[in-house]
Amino acid sequence: MAEEKNYRASTGVDGFYYGIIGDGTTTTQIERVKFLQEITVEMPQEVVRAYGDNTTAEMAVSNGDISVNSTFHKIPIEDKQRLLGLETVEGLTAVGGTDKPPYVAVIFVKTFEDGSVEYVGLPKGIFTRPNVSGKSKAGGTTEFTAEEIVAQFMDRKVSGFNSEKSVIFAADKKNENTNRDALFTKIFGAPFPGALPEGA
């Protein structure tokens, strides 16, 4: 008998990981940015039609660019330096016309009320610098600002798949990590930070 399908909707996000991969498929270090508030992965598709004899002769799917918009409570300056390829001199971080953001891989985590999780992996992309803004306190009240950062992702060869991929999903039940560990290895070429090696 087939396993029952899961129709639970996610209720939160908890975990944003990235690693610089350059032109390869492996990172030397996986970094985590805490306090992810919201993230959207846009994967546009359009059906293209060819016409003849006053009817549709053929249809095909045209895939658009994969983009990611994420909002954090705060993005630490160290992560901005790495994600955006910013130059730092004597404690000062600068933005300029010659900045070259590196290719990175990303995984973020969606959480569910039953303790299960879903992972979304993005194998290769580039982040673009966010806007800088500030706001005065009004009437003595305190309000927290959030930081947004945007990225574009592309297809990349991922071991085990027949063709290049731009988004890969994985899910684990509560207290299970099998699919998480497999996804981290495929996306980063490295295990989940803190995971025990096989046979340990």
N, C-alpha and C positions, 0 to 999 in steps of 0.2 A: 504494500500500500504506500502511495506517495506521502511524503511528509507534508503536514498542513502548512499552507502559505502564511506568511507573516504580514498582517495588514496594519501594524502599529505605526503611527507617525512619529517622527523624531520630535523631541521637546527641548533640545539644547545642543550646544556645541562645546566641546571640551578637548582642546588640543589642536595646535597648528605647528607642524614640523616642516623644516626646509633644509636643503643641503645644496651646496654649490657643486654642479656637475660639469661646468664648462662645456666642451664639445664631446665629453664622454658620457658614460652611463653610471658612474660611481662617484660618490661623494666621500671626502675624507672625514667629514664631521657632520652629524645631524644636529641642528639647532632647534630649540623650541621657543616660540613666542607665546607667552601666557596671556590670558584674559581676552581671547577672541570673543567678540560679541555677536557678529553676524558675518556671513560669507555667502556669496552668490556666484555660482558657476553658470555662465551663459553658453549654451551649445546650440546656436541657431542652425536651422535646416530649412530649406525651401524646395518645394516640388516644382520642377521645371517641366513644361509641356511643349511637345512638338506637335504642330497641327498639319493636317492635310485632308482634302476632300471634306472640308467643313466639319471635321471632328478631330479628336485627339488621336494622334498616331502613336505616340510613345511618351512615357513619363520617366523622369530620373530625379534623383535627390541631389541638390547642391548643398554642400556643407559649408557653413560660415566659420569664422574664426572663434576659437575658444577664449573667453575672457573671464577673469576672476576679479570680483570686487569684495574686499574684506575690510571689516571695521574692528578695531581693537580699542580697548580702554586706553592703551598707550603702547607705542612701538619703541622699544629702547634704541638709543642712538647707535649702539653696537650692531644691532640688526639692520638698521637703515644703511649703515656703512657697508655691510656685506651684501645686502640685497640690491643696493643701488650703485655699487662700485664707487663710493664717494672717497675722496682723498682727505686724509687727516694729518695735520701738521701741528705739533706742539699743543695738542689738546683741542685744536679747532677743526671742525668738519666743514668742508666746503662743497658747494654745488657749482658745476660749470658745464660749458658746452662740450667738453671733451670726456665727460663721464661715460663709462661703458659698463652698464649693469651686466653681471654674469648670467649665464644660463643656470637656472635652479630647478630642482624638483621639489614638489610640495605634497604633503598629506595632511588632511584635516579630519577631525573626528565628529560625527553626529551621535548624540546620545538619545536613549529611549527610556521610558519610565520603567520597563521591566528589567533594566540593567544591561540590555544588549546594546551593541554599538555598530555603527556603519562607518567605514573608512572611505574617503575619496582621495585617490592619488592622481597627481598631475605630473607626468614624467619630465617635461621640459618646457620652460617658459622664462620670461623676462619681466621683472617688476619695473614700473615707472614711478618717478618721484611724486610724492603726494603734495597737495597744497599745504601752505603754512597759514594758520589762522589763530586768532585769539579773541577772547571776549571779556569785557569788563564785568566785574560783579555788579549786580543791580539790587539796590535796597538791602544790602547786607546778606543776601542769600548766596549760597554756594551751589554751583552747578558744575558737574564734571563734563569736560569736552571729550570727544572720541577722535581717533585718528583713522582715516581711510587710506588704503593703498590698493592700486590696481595692477593687474598683470595680464599678459597675453600668453597663451600656451599653444604649442605646436605638437604634431605627431613625432614620436620617437620609437625606435626599435626597442621592444621590451621582450626579454627572453621568454620563450614558450608560446608567444602569439605569432600567428602567421603573417600579420601585417602590422605596420606601425600604429601606435595608439596615442591618444592625447588625454584620455581620462580612464581610470581603472577603479572599479568599486570592489569592496570586500566587506563582509559582515561577520560578526562573532556573537554568539549567545553570551549571556552573563557568565563571567569567570572563565571564558575561553579566549585564547589568543592565537589560535592556529592560523587563521586567515590574516590577522594583523601582521604576524611575523612574515608570512609569505609576501604580503604586499610591500612591506618595508624593504625586503630583500630585492624585489623586482624594481621598485621605484628608485631606491637609493643605492642599491648594490651593497647594502650594509644592514645589519639587524636592527630591530627596535632598540633604542637606547636602554640599557639595563637588562635586556633579555639575556637569558643564560644560553651559552652555546649548546649545540646538539650533544646529547650524551652526558651533560653535566648534572 
